Structure formats: C-alpha cells, structure tokens
C-alpha cells in the first residue's frame, strides 16, 4: 500500500517536447537482480503510458574520473534535456559512497528535468522509499520470538547509505525493545552490499574477534550470500549451527541451499511508481514528495523454519458463524482484492481485474459452483509475474492472502476442499517456478553463447567496418531490434561531437557516409534514425578501454536480461580499441612508408651516381641511431642493470632492439628482419615505431600486441613490394616476474652461481609477416627472477658470427662465456 508523505510537489517542469515523452533511467548497472528489477519497473510503467525510455547504466559515484572503474560514469554525462524529458534515479546505489550531500550535487546537474528518486530522499524531488525500519524490525523480532535468539550479530551496509543507516537503527531499537543488550563486538564493519563484504564480515566476527552468536543478520542479500559461503567454508552449517537472514529478496536467494529468509523489498514497484510520478509531473500534476512502500518478511529455511508457506499464512482463529462461506467471505473481499492486486501492480487495472477473478474462482471452487477455474486464474497471475521478470514463486503469497482471510469462515467439507485446493495450487506454483528457472537458465546460456561468439568474431577483427558487420549479424540472434554505435570525434576524450558509424534498425542497416555521420553527442544519435512509428526502450552503454573514452552504443531492448547489454559493451569496447589502435599504428606506418619512398628515390639517384654503397651505410647508421636506447635512459631504470650492444654490419640489416620503461614496467623488444639491405632496415624501423605506439597506448595482451604487429609487417611489406618476415620476442618485467611472448632465438637466464637456463621461444609465437592470422600461435611464458639473476637477449648475428677459418661462435660457447662472467656488471659482460 502506498504511504504518501503530507506535502505534495507541484510540477513546474517543462512539458515534453513531443507527443510521446522520453524517460531516462540512471542506475549503477544492469548486471544484478536489484538493478534489473528497477529497470523492468521503469520500462513497464513507461510502456503503459506509451513513453520512450533511455537507460544509462553507469557506476557508483565514489570513483575518481581518472580510474578505469569510473569510466562507466561517463554515461551520466550524456544525459540532457536534448534526449530526455524526465529522469528516474536509482538513489540507493548511486548515493552509497557519497552520501545524500554528494547525491544532491549529482542531481543538481539535471535541474529543469522532471525527476523522481527510488530509495533516497532529497528535498523537492519526489521519492519512492521503502519502510526499511519495519522490515528489519520484523526480521529481528522473528529470530527472538520464533527461535529464542539472544545473541544476534549484524552486517551493516555502507555508512553513508541512508537505507543502511535505517536498517541498523531498527536492529538496535528492536534488540532494546526485547531487553537484549547491543554488543558492539557483534556488529561487523560497514560493508559494500557485495559478496566480498559478507565474507569479510564473517572473518572479522569469528576469526578476529572470536565472537559467539546464534544468528547473523545481513543488511542485504548480497552480503548474506558472501556470509553463507564464509560460514560453509568454516564448516558451520546454516541453519543447523547458525541462523542467517538477509534483506531484499532479489535474484535467486529462494533457490539457494538453504533458501534465504529475507525482508522483501518491492524494487520493481518502487521504480514503477517513480516512473508514474515523472510522467504525472510532465502532465502538470502534483505528486507526493515522499511515498513509502512496505517491506515484508519472507520466511524460508535459512532462519531455521522448515516450511515457509505455513508461516506466510498467519493462523487465524475460526469463527463459530454458521453463515454460508460465500456470503461471509464477501465481507472482506475488498481487502483481499487490494492485497492481491498489490502483488502484481497496485495501480494497474489489469492487476485489479485479476484479483477479482482469482477471488471469484476461489469462492466458486470452494462452493462447487465453478470447479477447475481457480488454477486457471492463478496461472494468469503467474504469467504477469513472469512477464515482469519476477519469480513466479511469489504466487504463494496469493495463496497466503486467501488462506489468511478465508480460514475463519471455512468448516467441514469446505475446509477440506480448501486444503486440497491450496495443496494443488502449491504444487502448480512449484512446477511453474521450476519451468521458469529452467527456461531462464537455458536463455542465459543462449545469450552467453551468442555474446561469446560475437567476442570470438571481434577478437580477430581490426577495422571499424568489420566490427559493424559482426555486430549487425549478431543482433537478430540476440533479439535486439536496433543498434547504434557512435565514436567521439576525438577518441580518448568525451567530446561534444560524435560520429555515427553504425545504424541498425529493425533488421536493416542504414547507409552512412564512409567516415560516419557527425552529430552532437547530447542527441545520442541523429534524431532521424530513431523509430518514429512506435515507442522504444534503449540502453545507452558507454564504450571505453581502461581510462580512454571511445564513444557509446545504443541497444534497443530485446532481451530483458541487462547483463546482455553490459557484456556487449565490454566486448565492443575492446574490439573498437584494437581497431582504433591499428589505425594509429597504420598512420605512423604510412608516415614511415612515405619517408621510405623518399629514401628509395634518393637511393636510385645514388645508384646512378655510383654512390649506393656509401649512401646505404650512411642510411644504416642513421637508422641504428634512431632506434637504439641511449645509455642514460637505461641507467634511469631502477632495480635493473641493463646494457645493449649492436655492431653495425657492412650492409644495412634488420636487427632491432629497444628498451623502455612505462608505468614502472620495463619492456624489452628484440627482433630480426630477414635478409639485408635498405628494405630490411626500413621495415625494422616501422616495427619499432609500431611497438612504441602500442606500449604507449597501454596494450599488454600478447595476442593483440603481436597480431597487430603482424598486420603492420604484412601490409607494409606488401606496400613496399618486398618479401620480408620478422622474428620478434617481447619481454615485460616487473617485480621479479619476466613475461616473454613471440618467436625468436632462445632466451638465456643466468642464475646465481653461473647456471644458465635456455628458454625455447619456438612455441611462443610465429614469424611476423608470414600468415595473416597468428593469434592461435601466440603464447606467453613467465619466469621468476631473484636478485642477482639476469637475462640475455640476442640475435643470430652473435651465434652465427664466424672466425677467419669459418668456425661459428655458436650458442654453447655463448652460454659458457655467460656462465664464467655472470658475476661481473652488465657493462663488463658486454
């Protein structure tokens, strides 16, 4: 039942700019049950009002903008009066770590829009709140009264979260009202609403404090799940040795072992009501400033109760009335209708009609007038729950309502018929719930498989058009009607301009200019691309890689599983980063190719003037000087003694090495282009430039790294019209761990005492420029280095150096020399 506050808020917000209003929904994400329940409430309420929805899944507001974790928050920067008429905000998670003051500053950004908040109260903004206090009070009271608990521990939520504060206060007050002391040793440190916080709380209470208690209450289900795992890991059985309860009743807590006793919060109904408030304000109507929805304790097995259904239907003393059941029960039908409709949607005509039908069918079944109609009516309610992505097991609440109100008037044969009917209904609900769970499991597997297939196709796609083709082909399988992808005009920063590179709508791809369609980012897409003949629900996913903003994608809602769109965001972001990175590498390579062409022309002239050899040697020296790290650079790398050496050849060659330190990680590359001559030297210079570009942009995945270099080598060798390949090994070192990928000469590791280990790199890569796709050949080896250990990287110019009589220096001689002199400084070994 709605409990409005005294004051109402009059609407002074602008009217919607079009006949069909657009509602924005700002949430911490769509990956968890709570976020999805709110999202479903918003889109269902908007659908009933023929309104559009843009959902902006970001993150919590505590993160600094420079961190990778905070990049999702850029979704909120896209919200403006250019794309929405009003906003519903998920107040509890957004205010978790910044408190109401920080949340107020955040909401101030959207001044002028019609706002409503779920689970947080701010002055002047309509809020749909929970009766958190009563839900927690009922939980504590149940443990005390039904199970005789006297020492009850508590896992609180974030200290800055208003709902967490109220739940903790209810815990303290209820203990006091039952004459039980508040023991600070039984209250864990504030958590973060997640599994890890629950695990840490149990470790704190049991391991660190050595506390002893009979029951454990968690301020939300997420932390309760973590606590359950921690208790089971310690061999403590729930509920045999420890009683456990949660708060929320979201997700799959009803199918855990044991199923959770928890206070159910009507998240879907909250978001549904908040959306109705926003729509009402857009129509110029006044709405209450604060509206409270009740929570209700749902008793299952984790608290020690063996059967939840019996506890739902509170015992009622039978009356001695001989009044016929139908007429006696009619006296309370209004209350029954209201409570039944509340289960589905208190404000909808559909829910009220169903409540009347179910009640009428129940009476007809008991009196024998309309047998067989009750289960049909019940099934209709279960269908409503399923459509709203809610568990059909909530249908047992309808049975509990009927049983509680009908029991006083049931006698004799009618009592027997009612008991049989309730049992049949419970079995029917259980079978329907099982089918629902099986379907959801199958559906999630299908979605996961589809997203993985997209990921597999995108991982080998390094151009924007190919990425768009993969995405377009995948949308029908996922059931996504429309998809739009836009990149910021200047990737790396969220700019005011974006460029639309894909517009897929109702199975067709719109024709766009070759370089995309430029538009103001605040529009989300050029207005003409959105559906005009129907409403739409769209998820706006920010696209980013680490701390670099790339753009955003719009997915029109097909599946109501929000994790599908979150998964697409991650996969698409990585693919776009690879494509944009390759563009940058190719741009650098093109500059080098142009320089090569100039050098080639000059070389032709020098050949004509019989100066080729001397000019080539001069070019060779310049190339070698351009790429070699300077001694002062190597000396600045802390913790490592590094020295490099290269002896110029009589003819231009393609040997390469480089050393640089980025973000406290040392990177070393060494390679050898096949053959000799100016072409080998120029190709080696291109590779050096590409490697530096990849490192400076933070690329560390060996498959992506070497695959990108392979494409650079192939494309530029083809452009230069030369047949060249390259062996290359790349080494990353940090904190005693050395990682190597790529195929080159054996890597030599010298240990203390002079023992030399050889690391074969043959199976760590493939020659670059030989195959178009080398991803399947790339692997990475990890080597642990202790103080005093060292590594030698070399090209075949060392091992194939020949004496005057033709004897090769060889790898064995190199290892022996290294073993004898390893205790000396690197400069001396060189």
Secondary structure, 3 states (H helix, E strand, C coil): CCEECCCEECCCCCCCCCCCCEEEEEECCCCCHHHHHHHHHHHHHHHHCCCEEEEEECCCCCCCCCCHHHHHHHHHHCCCCCCCCEEEEEHHHHCCCCHHHHHHHHHHCCCCCEEEEECCCECCEEEEEECHHHHHHHHHHHHHHHHCCCCEEEECCCCCCHHHHHHHHHHHHHHHHCCCCCCHHHECCCCCCCHHHHHHHHHHHHHHCCCCCCEEEECCHHHHHHHHHHHHHCCCCCCCCCEEEEEECCCCHHHCCCCCEEEECCHHHHHHHHHHHHHHHHCCCCEECEEEECCEEECCCCCCCCCHHHHHCCCCCCCCCCCCHHHHHHCCHHHHHHHHHHHHCCCCHHHHHHHHHHHHHHHHHHHCCCCCCHHHHHHHHHHHHHHCCCCHHHHHHHHHHHHHHHHHHCCHHHHHHHHHHHHHHHHHHHHHHHHHHHHHHHHHHHHHHHHHHHHHHHCCCCCHHHHHHHHHHHHHHHCCCEEEEEEECCCCCCCCEEEEEEEEECCEECCCCCCCEEEEHHHCCCHHHCCCCCCCEEEEEEEEECCEEEEEEEEECCCCCHHHHHHHHHHHHHHHHHHHHHHHHHHHHHHHHHHHHHHHHHHHHHHHCCCHHHHHHHHHHHHHHHHCCCHHHHHCCCCCCCCCCCCCCCCCEEEEEEEEEECCEEEEEEEEEEEECHHHHHHHHHHHHHHHHHHHCCCCCHHHHHHHHHHHHHHHHHHCCCCCCEEEEEEEEECCEEEEECCCCCEEEECHHHCEEEECCHHHCCCECCCCCCHHHCCEEEEECCCCCEEECCCHHHHCCECCCCCECCHHHHHHHHHHHCCCCHHHHC
